Amino acid sequence: MQRVWVLVALGLLLVAACDVRVSGASQDGGTPDSGRPDASTGGTTVRVQECDLHAQDCRSGQQCVWVAPGDGGSSTELRCRAGSCDVVAQDCPSGLKCTYFQSGGTAARRCVPISASAHAENESCVSNDGDNCAAGLYCAMETDGGPSAHASCRRFCATSNECAPGSACLRTLVRIGTPERPGLCTPTTFCDPLAQDCPASQGCYLIEDVSACRPEGAVAPGAPCELSADCVRGSGCFENLETGVRTCLAFCSTTPGGGPSCTTGTCVQPQRASVGACFQ
């Protein structure tokens, strides 16, 4: 039986696929990091994306963005979405910035005035529509896994290449009233998911296009999950695209003689994932 999987990262999805019927599992032949994998290659089925996140190849007036599940789907997908401006390109007239503005029950990208006392990237800010961050930044509420929350100006991004060293482009921003899930450059402790070299009480998880330390989850391999960091150290949350079921699966090395290896299942490296996972 063919199974098609994606890796769940911070509630959003890094496209990945494999055919676990085959020892060593065939993989998709799409261009690495293209954001738009092939539909099918040698029995391996993967999700076709509507646009290329890196190339931003949508028509004028649209932006290629990650969009939350809808229309009967279960996984976040790349879609061309119309809007009055682009939060990454910041294509508003002088004195204005592109951000998400709430109007009633709808949030949309809109050009709004830049605060006269605009704060720089990573500085503390006031979180509301028309926030007091500079152009290209968003005032994001964050908890870092602790009991208290704080707000900081974070840069809109499409990929981690647009972020400063020590930060990664993570799709953590969820606005009520829009399915769009834009990326924000977020300070990140990078790590090795096979070595699990994060501090105590944290695990190394595959999140977006990086490996990052996050508070350790409690869900064991083989059990249902929602987010990658729900799982215990050494594992991640994967979704079966055929059934919509999300399951924690242990990480493994696809290098001959490398470790860790699978105690059960087959070690397969999903497309654009840096390590393998033990598929049942």
Buried (B, 14 or more C-beta within 10 A) or exposed (E): EEBBBBBBBBBBBBBBBBBBEBEEBBBBEBEEEBBBBBEEBEEBBBBBBBBBBBEBBBEEEBBBBBBBBEEEEBBBBBBBBEBEBBBBEBEBEEEBBBBBBBEEEEBBBBBBEBBEEBBEBBBEBEBEBBBBBBBBBBBBEBEEEEEEEEBBBBBBBBBBEBBEEEBBBBBBBBBEBBBBBBBBBBBBBEBEBBEBBBEEEBBBBBBBBBBBBBBBBEBEBBBEBEBBBBBBBBBBBBBBBEEEEBBBBBBBBBEEEEEBEBEEBBBBBBBBBBBBBBBE
